Amino acid sequence: MLELDQYDPLAPASRSHYEYIRRWFETPTDAEHLVRALWQSYSDSGRFDHGHWALMYSQLWWQGLPAGEQRLRVSRIGRAMALKLMQAHPEHAAGPFWSAAFLGFDALVRGVLDSLNMIPEFFKLLDEAERRDPEYLLGTVWLAKAKAYIKLPPFPMSIGSVKKGVAYLEKARPLQEPAYGLWHITRAEAELATSGEAAALKALDGLSNVCPPDMQSIYTYEISAWFAGKFRNVVANGTYNKYTWDPMLESALPLLSQPANIPACVR
C-alpha cells in the first residue's frame, strides 16, 4: 500500500527523495496507479491535497503515453477530476487551472488548428485560475496564456498574438525564469517567431541557471532539458511548425527510462 503523503509534488526539492518518487511515474501504468490511489484517498477523506496531487500526477501519466487516443482518455479523466475539485474548492486555483491544462492537452493531441473552438473555454478557465491565485505553481497560469497566444493563429482565424504572449512571459519572468524550465522553452518559441533561430537557441541557455525549488519543478526542469534537445533538432532540420510541433506531444517514456537529470543545485 502506498504511503501517499510522501508523494507531495510541492515538497521542497530533494535529490534523493525525487529519485525515490520518480520510480512511481516512470511508466504510464505506475503513474495511473498513483493517480487513482491519490484520488481515491481524496474521495474517501476529503483531503484537498491528495486530490490536488492527483491532478498534478495526471499530467505525468498523460506525458508517458504516446500521442493519440490514450492521451485523449487521460485528458478526459483529468478534466473530470479538475472540474470536481473546482466545484468543491472554489477558493483554490487548482481546479480551473488543471481543467484548462487538460483542455489544452486535448487540443494539442487533436491539433491546434482543429481545436480553435476550445479556446474561449480554455481562457475562461485560466482567467478564473488567475482570479483565484495568479501565482499558483510559480505563475504557471501566465505561462499557459503566453504559450497559447504564441501558438494560436492570429485574427481573424483566432486570437493569436506573439506580442501578447511575450507580455505574459515577462509577467511570469520573476517567478519562472529562475525556477521553471518550461518558461525557457516557451521563450525560445517566442524568440524564433520574433528574432530568428540564433535568438531562439540562445534562449535555451537559460535552462542551465534553473534551480527548482520543489519536487514538481525538478520534473519540469528534467523534461524541459529534454524538450530543448527536441526543439534544437526541429529548428536545425527545418521541420519546426508552431501549429503541428509541440514538446508536450513527445512521450516522456524514453526520458523516464534514463537516470534522473537533476540540477547540481538540488541537494
Backbone hydrogen bonds in HBPLUS format (Angstrom, degrees):
<---DONOR---> <-ACCEPTOR-->    atom                        ^
c    i                          cat <-CA-CA->   ^        H-A-AA   ^      H-
h    n   atom  resd res      DA  || num        DHA   H-A  angle D-A-AA Bond
n    s   type  num  typ     dist DA aas  dist angle  dist       angle   num
A0006-GLN N   A0003-GLU O   3.19 MM   3  6.15 160.0  2.23 127.2 131.7     1
A0007-TYR N   A0004-LEU O   2.99 MM   3  5.63 167.5  2.00 123.6 127.0     2
A0011-ALA N   A0008-ASP O   3.35 MM   3  5.51 167.6  2.37 108.5 110.0     3
A0216-GLN N   A0009-PRO O   2.73 MM 207  4.92 144.5  1.85 161.0 148.9     4
A0215-MET N   A0011-ALA O   3.01 MM 204  5.82 142.4  2.15 159.0 169.5     5
A0013-ALA N   A0213-PRO O   3.02 MM 200  5.34 155.6  2.08 118.8 116.5     6
A0018-TYR N   A0014-SER O   2.90 MM   4  5.92 157.7  1.95 149.1 155.6     7
A0019-GLU N   A0015-ARG O   3.05 MM   4  6.26 163.7  2.07 152.0 156.3     8
A0020-TYR N   A0016-SER O   3.08 MM   4  6.31 142.0  2.23 136.7 147.0     9
A0021-ILE N   A0017-HIS O   2.92 MM   4  6.25 170.5  1.93 160.5 159.8    10
A0022-ARG N   A0018-TYR O   2.84 MM   4  5.80 148.2  1.94 151.0 159.8    11
A0023-ARG N   A0020-TYR O   3.31 MM   3  5.91 148.5  2.41 110.9 117.8    12
A0024-TRP N   A0021-ILE O   2.90 MM   3  5.49 157.2  1.95 116.6 123.9    13
A0025-PHE N   A0022-ARG O   3.06 MM   3  5.56 169.3  2.07 117.5 119.3    14
A0031-ALA N   A0027-THR O   3.01 MM   4  6.28 167.0  2.02 158.0 161.8    15
A0032-GLU N   A0028-PRO O   2.84 MM   4  5.95 159.1  1.88 148.2 153.9    16
A0033-HIS N   A0029-THR O   3.05 MM   4  6.24 157.6  2.10 144.4 150.3    17
A0034-LEU N   A0030-ASP O   3.05 MM   4  6.36 156.5  2.10 150.5 156.4    18
A0035-VAL N   A0031-ALA O   2.91 MM   4  6.16 163.2  1.93 154.1 158.7    19
A0036-ARG N   A0032-GLU O   2.90 MM   4  6.08 169.4  1.91 156.6 159.2    20
A0037-ALA N   A0033-HIS O   3.00 MM   4  6.14 153.6  2.08 143.4 150.8    21
A0038-LEU N   A0034-LEU O   2.98 MM   4  6.17 162.6  2.01 152.1 156.4    22
A0039-TRP N   A0035-VAL O   2.90 MM   4  6.10 163.1  1.93 153.9 159.0    23
A0040-GLN N   A0036-ARG O   2.91 MM   4  5.95 154.2  1.98 142.1 149.4    24
A0041-SER N   A0037-ALA O   3.04 MM   4  6.21 154.2  2.11 141.9 148.8    25
A0042-TYR N   A0038-LEU O   2.96 MM   4  6.27 154.8  2.02 145.8 152.9    26
A0043-SER N   A0039-TRP O   2.85 MM   4  6.08 160.7  1.88 149.6 154.8    27
A0044-ASP N   A0040-GLN O   2.88 MM   4  6.06 151.3  1.96 147.2 154.8    28
A0045-SER N   A0041-SER O   2.80 MM   4  5.79 162.8  1.83 152.4 157.3    29
A0046-GLY N   A0042-TYR O   2.68 MM   4  4.77 145.9  1.80 131.7 140.4    30
A0051-GLY N   A0047-ARG O   3.41 MM   4  6.81 157.9  2.46 150.5 156.5    31
A0052-HIS N   A0048-PHE O   2.83 MM   4  6.06 160.8  1.87 160.4 166.7    32
A0053-TRP N   A0049-ASP O   2.88 MM   4  6.04 163.2  1.90 149.0 153.2    33
A0054-ALA N   A0050-HIS O   3.01 MM   4  6.13 148.5  2.11 137.8 146.4    34
A0055-LEU N   A0051-GLY O   3.27 MM   4  6.62 149.7  2.36 143.4 149.6    35
A0055-LEU N   A0052-HIS O   3.12 MM   3  5.35 121.6  2.48 100.0 113.4    36
A0056-MET N   A0052-HIS O   3.18 MM   4  6.57 157.0  2.24 147.5 153.8    37
A0057-TYR N   A0053-TRP O   2.86 MM   4  6.11 164.3  1.88 160.7 163.7    38
A0058-SER N   A0054-ALA O   2.97 MM   4  6.05 129.3  2.24 135.5 148.9    39
A0058-SER N   A0055-LEU O   3.16 MM   3  5.02 130.2  2.42  90.7 104.4    40
A0059-GLN N   A0056-MET O   3.32 MM   3  5.70 140.3  2.49 102.6 111.3    41
A0060-LEU N   A0057-TYR O   3.07 MM   3  5.09 118.3  2.46  94.7 109.4    42
A0061-TRP N   A0057-TYR O   2.99 MM   4  6.35 151.6  2.07 148.1 156.4    43
A0062-TRP N   A0058-SER O   2.87 MM   4  6.09 162.5  1.90 148.5 152.8    44
A0063-GLN N   A0059-GLN O   2.81 MM   4  6.05 156.1  1.86 147.1 154.0    45
A0064-GLY N   A0060-LEU O   3.09 MM   4  6.18 134.8  2.30 138.9 148.6    46
A0065-LEU N   A0062-TRP O   3.21 MM   3  5.61 157.0  2.27 109.7 116.4    47
A0252-ALA N   A0063-GLN O   2.64 MM 189  5.45 170.8  1.65 145.2 148.6    48
A0071-ARG N   A0068-GLY O   3.05 MM   3  5.59 124.1  2.38 111.8 124.4    49
A0072-LEU N   A0068-GLY O   3.17 MM   4  6.52 154.2  2.24 148.1 156.0    50
A0073-ARG N   A0069-GLU O   2.98 MM   4  6.24 152.0  2.06 150.0 156.7    51
A0074-VAL N   A0070-GLN O   3.17 MM   4  6.50 158.2  2.22 145.1 150.0    52
A0075-SER N   A0071-ARG O   2.87 MM   4  6.11 154.2  1.94 150.6 158.2    53
A0076-ARG N   A0072-LEU O   3.05 MM   4  6.31 151.6  2.13 143.6 150.3    54
A0077-ILE N   A0073-ARG O   3.04 MM   4  6.39 156.8  2.10 148.2 154.5    55
A0078-GLY N   A0074-VAL O   2.80 MM   4  5.98 165.9  1.81 154.0 158.0    56
A0079-ARG N   A0075-SER O   2.89 MM   4  6.05 160.0  1.93 148.7 153.9    57
A0080-ALA N   A0076-ARG O   3.00 MM   4  6.15 158.2  2.05 145.7 151.7    58
A0081-MET N   A0077-ILE O   3.06 MM   4  6.34 161.2  2.09 153.0 157.4    59
A0082-ALA N   A0078-GLY O   2.92 MM   4  6.09 161.6  1.95 148.5 154.3    60
A0083-LEU N   A0079-ARG O   2.86 MM   4  6.02 159.6  1.91 153.6 157.9    61
A0084-LYS N   A0080-ALA O   3.21 MM   4  6.40 154.1  2.28 141.5 148.0    62
A0085-LEU N   A0081-MET O   2.98 MM   4  6.28 158.4  2.03 151.6 157.7    63
A0086-MET N   A0082-ALA O   2.82 MM   4  6.01 151.9  1.90 147.8 156.3    64
A0087-GLN N   A0083-LEU O   3.08 MM   4  6.26 153.9  2.15 144.2 149.5    65
A0088-ALA N   A0084-LYS O   2.97 MM   4  6.11 158.0  2.02 147.8 154.4    66
A0089-HIS N   A0085-LEU O   2.89 MM   4  5.73 141.6  2.03 144.7 152.7    67
A0092-HIS N   A0089-HIS O   3.14 MM   3  5.85 168.2  2.16 125.2 128.3    68
A0097-PHE N   A0093-ALA O   3.00 MM   4  5.97 161.0  2.04 160.8 166.8    69
A0098-TRP N   A0094-ALA O   2.92 MM   4  5.92 174.1  1.92 156.2 158.2    70
A0099-SER N   A0095-GLY O   2.98 MM   4  6.06 148.1  2.08 148.0 157.7    71
A0100-ALA N   A0096-PRO O   2.99 MM   4  6.10 157.7  2.04 143.6 149.0    72
A0101-ALA N   A0097-PHE O   2.82 MM   4  6.11 154.3  1.88 146.3 154.9    73
A0102-PHE N   A0098-TRP O   2.97 MM   4  6.05 167.2  1.98 144.9 146.9    74
A0103-LEU N   A0099-SER O   3.10 MM   4  6.23 144.3  2.24 137.7 147.7    75
A0104-GLY N   A0100-ALA O   2.83 MM   4  6.10 153.2  1.90 150.2 158.0    76
A0105-PHE N   A0101-ALA O   2.82 MM   4  6.17 150.7  1.90 148.0 156.9    77
A0106-ASP N   A0102-PHE O   3.01 MM   4  6.07 154.5  2.07 136.0 142.7    78
A0107-ALA N   A0103-LEU O   3.01 MM   4  6.33 151.5  2.10 142.6 150.3    79
A0108-LEU N   A0104-GLY O   2.95 MM   4  6.28 151.9  2.03 148.6 155.9    80
A0109-VAL N   A0105-PHE O   3.09 MM   4  6.41 160.3  2.13 151.5 155.6    81
A0110-ARG N   A0106-ASP O   3.01 MM   4  6.26 161.9  2.05 151.5 156.7    82
A0111-GLY N   A0107-ALA O   2.78 MM   4  5.72 134.6  1.99 142.0 154.3    83
A0114-ASP N   A0111-GLY O   3.05 MM   3  5.24 138.5  2.23 103.4 115.5    84
A0115-SER N   A0112-VAL O   3.12 MM   3  5.26 163.7  2.15 109.9 113.6    85
A0118-MET N   A0115-SER O   2.96 MM   3  5.65 162.5  1.99 121.1 126.7    86
A0119-ILE N   A0116-LEU O   3.22 MM   3  5.49 159.1  2.26 108.7 114.8    87
A0122-PHE N   A0118-MET O   3.01 MM   4  6.16 159.3  2.06 155.7 162.3    88
A0123-PHE N   A0119-ILE O   2.99 MM   4  6.20 167.4  2.01 163.4 163.5    89
A0124-LYS N   A0120-PRO O   2.96 MM   4  6.09 150.8  2.05 143.7 152.8    90
A0125-LEU N   A0121-GLU O   3.00 MM   4  6.19 159.5  2.04 151.5 155.2    91
A0126-LEU N   A0122-PHE O   3.08 MM   4  6.37 158.9  2.13 146.0 152.2    92
A0127-ASP N   A0123-PHE O   2.82 MM   4  5.93 155.8  1.87 147.6 154.1    93
A0128-GLU N   A0124-LYS O   3.08 MM   4  6.32 150.4  2.17 140.3 148.1    94
A0129-ALA N   A0125-LEU O   2.91 MM   4  6.24 157.6  1.96 150.1 156.4    95
A0130-GLU N   A0126-LEU O   2.85 MM   4  6.04 157.9  1.90 149.0 155.2    96
A0131-ARG N   A0127-ASP O   2.88 MM   4  6.11 149.5  1.98 143.2 151.7    97
A0132-ARG N   A0128-GLU O   3.02 MM   4  6.28 152.9  2.10 146.7 153.4    98
A0133-ASP N   A0129-ALA O   2.92 MM   4  6.13 164.8  1.94 154.5 158.5    99
A0136-TYR N   A0133-ASP O   3.15 MM   3  5.47 160.9  2.19 120.7 119.8   100
A0139-GLY N   A0136-TYR O   3.05 MM   3  5.27 122.5  2.39 101.5 116.1   101
A0140-THR N   A0136-TYR O   3.17 MM   4  6.53 145.2  2.30 155.6 164.9   102
A0142-TRP N   A0139-GLY O   3.03 MM   3  5.66 136.4  2.23 114.1 123.6   103
A0144-ALA N   A0140-THR O   2.84 MM   4  6.10 156.0  1.90 151.1 156.8   104
A0145-LYS N   A0141-VAL O   3.10 MM   4  6.34 155.1  2.17 141.3 147.5   105
A0146-ALA N   A0142-TRP O   2.86 MM   4  6.08 158.6  1.91 147.1 153.7   106
A0147-LYS N   A0143-LEU O   2.91 MM   4  6.14 166.2  1.93 154.3 156.8   107
A0148-ALA N   A0144-ALA O   3.06 MM   4  6.24 160.6  2.09 145.1 150.4   108
A0149-TYR N   A0145-LYS O   2.99 MM   4  6.23 170.2  2.00 158.3 159.9   109
A0150-ILE N   A0146-ALA O   3.01 MM   4  6.22 153.6  2.09 150.1 157.8   110
A0151-LYS N   A0147-LYS O   2.89 MM   4  6.02 153.7  1.96 151.5 158.6   111
A0152-LEU N   A0148-ALA O   2.92 MM   4  5.87 161.7  1.96 157.8 161.2   112
A0161-SER N   A0149-TYR O   2.94 MM  12  5.09 144.8  2.06 118.8 130.2   113
A0160-GLY N   A0153-PRO O   2.84 MM   7  4.74 146.3  1.95 138.3 127.1   114
A0157-MET N   A0154-PRO O   3.07 MM   3  5.99 122.8  2.42 139.9 137.3   115
A0158-SER N   A0154-PRO O   3.15 MM   4  5.20 160.5  2.19 108.8 113.7   116
A0165-GLY N   A0161-SER O   2.94 MM   4  6.26 158.3  1.99 151.7 158.8   117
A0166-VAL N   A0162-VAL O   2.83 MM   4  6.08 158.5  1.88 154.5 158.7   118
A0167-ALA N   A0163-LYS O   3.06 MM   4  6.31 150.5  2.15 141.2 149.5   119
A0168-TYR N   A0164-LYS O   3.03 MM   4  6.39 152.4  2.11 150.0 156.2   120
A0169-LEU N   A0165-GLY O   2.97 MM   4  6.30 149.8  2.06 145.4 154.7   121
A0170-GLU N   A0166-VAL O   2.92 MM   4  6.20 154.5  1.98 149.8 156.0   122
A0171-LYS N   A0167-ALA O   2.99 MM   4  6.26 145.1  2.11 138.5 148.5   123
A0172-ALA N   A0168-TYR O   3.00 MM   4  6.21 149.2  2.09 144.6 152.0   124
A0173-ARG N   A0169-LEU O   2.90 MM   4  5.94 123.3  2.23 137.9 153.5   125
A0175-LEU N   A0172-ALA O   3.11 MM   3  5.79 128.2  2.39 122.9 134.3   126
A0176-GLN N   A0172-ALA O   2.88 MM   4  5.73 167.8  1.89 160.7 162.7   127
A0177-GLU N   A0173-ARG O   2.90 MM   4  5.02 153.5  1.97 130.9 139.7   128
A0179-ALA N   A0176-GLN O   3.01 MM   3  5.21 143.3  2.15 108.5 119.8   129
A0180-TYR N   A0176-GLN O   2.77 MM   4  4.86 166.8  1.79 153.2 149.7   130
A0211-CYS N   A0178-PRO O   2.92 MM  33  6.23 168.4  1.94 154.8 153.3   131
A0183-TRP N   A0180-TYR O   3.23 MM   3  5.92 147.3  2.34 117.2 125.0   132
A0184-HIS N   A0181-GLY O   3.01 MM   3  5.63 132.9  2.24 115.3 125.4   133
A0186-THR N   A0182-LEU O   3.02 MM   4  6.24 167.9  2.03 155.4 157.8   134
A0187-ARG N   A0183-TRP O   2.90 MM   4  6.08 153.6  1.97 144.5 152.7   135
A0188-ALA N   A0184-HIS O   2.98 MM   4  6.11 148.8  2.08 136.8 144.8   136
A0189-GLU N   A0185-ILE O   3.11 MM   4  6.50 150.8  2.20 145.9 153.1   137
A0190-ALA N   A0186-THR O   3.02 MM   4  6.34 153.7  2.09 146.8 154.2   138
A0191-GLU N   A0187-ARG O   2.82 MM   4  6.10 157.7  1.87 152.6 158.8   139
A0192-LEU N   A0188-ALA O   2.93 MM   4  6.15 149.9  2.03 144.3 152.4   140
A0193-ALA N   A0189-GLU O   3.16 MM   4  6.41 150.3  2.25 141.4 148.4   141
A0194-THR N   A0190-ALA O   3.03 MM   4  6.28 142.7  2.17 145.4 155.9   142
A0195-SER N   A0191-GLU O   2.63 MM   4  5.18 160.4  1.67 145.6 152.2   143
A0196-GLY N   A0191-GLU O   3.02 MM   5  6.33 124.7  2.34 146.0 149.1   144
A0200-ALA N   A0196-GLY O   3.09 MM   4  6.30 153.9  2.16 149.1 157.3   145
A0201-LEU N   A0197-GLU O   2.92 MM   4  6.16 166.0  1.94 162.4 164.4   146
A0202-LYS N   A0198-ALA O   3.01 MM   4  6.15 151.0  2.09 143.2 151.7   147
A0203-ALA N   A0199-ALA O   2.99 MM   4  6.18 144.5  2.12 141.4 150.2   148
A0204-LEU N   A0201-LEU O   3.23 MM   3  5.40 137.1  2.42  98.2 109.0   149
A0205-ASP N   A0202-LYS O   2.95 MM   3  5.41 150.9  2.03 111.0 120.0   150
A0206-GLY N   A0203-ALA O   3.28 MM   3  5.97 158.7  2.33 114.1 118.9   151
A0207-LEU N   A0204-LEU O   3.06 MM   3  5.82 164.2  2.08 120.8 125.2   152
A0208-SER N   A0205-ASP O   3.08 MM   3  5.93 155.3  2.14 122.6 127.4   153
A0209-ASN N   A0206-GLY O   3.05 MM   3  5.59 160.8  2.09 115.5 121.5   154
A0210-VAL N   A0207-LEU O   3.14 MM   3  5.32 166.6  2.16 110.5 114.6   155
A0218-ILE N   A0214-ASP O   3.19 MM   4  6.54 127.4  2.48 140.6 154.3   156
A0218-ILE N   A0215-MET O   3.08 MM   3  5.21 139.3  2.25  99.4 111.2   157
A0219-TYR N   A0215-MET O   3.33 MM   4  6.79 158.1  2.38 151.4 155.1   158
A0220-THR N   A0216-GLN O   3.02 MM   4  6.31 156.0  2.08 140.6 147.9   159
A0221-TYR N   A0217-SER O   2.94 MM   4  5.98 148.7  2.04 130.9 138.6   160
A0222-GLU N   A0218-ILE O   2.88 MM   4  6.15 165.5  1.90 154.1 158.0   161
A0223-ILE N   A0219-TYR O   2.89 MM   4  6.14 168.6  1.90 161.3 162.7   162
A0224-SER N   A0220-THR O   2.94 MM   4  5.88 145.8  2.06 137.1 147.2   163
A0225-ALA N   A0221-TYR O   2.91 MM   4  6.12 157.8  1.96 156.6 160.7   164
A0226-TRP N   A0222-GLU O   3.32 MM   4  6.56 149.5  2.42 137.0 144.9   165
A0227-PHE N   A0223-ILE O   2.79 MM   4  6.05 155.6  1.85 145.0 152.4   166
A0228-ALA N   A0224-SER O   2.84 MM   4  6.04 148.3  1.94 146.2 154.3   167
A0229-GLY N   A0226-TRP O   3.15 MM   3  5.46 125.9  2.45 102.9 115.0   168
A0230-LYS N   A0226-TRP O   3.35 MM   4  6.80 154.1  2.42 144.9 151.7   169
A0230-LYS N   A0227-PHE O   2.99 MM   3  5.03 112.7  2.46  96.6 113.1   170
A0231-PHE N   A0227-PHE O   2.82 MM   4  6.13 158.2  1.87 158.6 165.3   171
A0232-ARG N   A0228-ALA O   2.93 MM   4  6.16 161.9  1.97 149.4 153.9   172
A0233-ASN N   A0229-GLY O   3.11 MM   4  6.32 153.3  2.19 142.6 149.5   173
A0234-VAL N   A0230-LYS O   3.11 MM   4  6.47 162.2  2.14 153.7 156.6   174
A0235-VAL N   A0231-PHE O   3.00 MM   4  6.18 154.2  2.07 153.0 160.4   175
A0236-ALA N   A0232-ARG O   2.88 MM   4  5.98 159.9  1.92 146.8 152.9   176
A0237-ASN N   A0233-ASN O   2.94 MM   4  6.15 155.9  2.00 151.4 157.2   177
A0239-THR N   A0234-VAL O   3.02 MM   5  5.07 128.5  2.30 140.9 151.1   178
A0240-TYR N   A0234-VAL O   3.22 MM   6  4.95 131.9  2.47 130.1 120.2   179
A0238-GLY N   A0235-VAL O   3.37 MM   3  5.24 156.4  2.43  97.6 104.3   180
A0244-THR N   A0241-ASN O   3.07 MM   3  5.51 137.9  2.25 110.8 122.0   181
A0245-TRP N   A0241-ASN O   2.76 MM   4  5.53 157.0  1.81 173.3 171.9   182
A0249-LEU N   A0246-ASP O   2.99 MM   3  5.59 157.1  2.04 117.2 124.2   183
A0250-GLU N   A0247-PRO O   3.05 MM   3  5.59 160.7  2.08 115.1 121.2   184
A0255-LEU N   A0252-ALA O   3.04 MM   3  5.29 116.7  2.45 105.3 120.8   185
A0256-LEU N   A0252-ALA O   2.94 MM   4  6.17 164.6  1.97 162.6 167.5   186
A0257-SER N   A0253-LEU O   3.11 MM   4  6.24 122.5  2.46 143.8 156.8   187
A0258-GLN N   A0255-LEU O   3.01 MM   3  5.57 163.4  2.04 117.2 122.2   188
A0266-VAL N   A0263-PRO O   3.11 MM   3  5.81 160.9  2.15 119.3 124.4   189
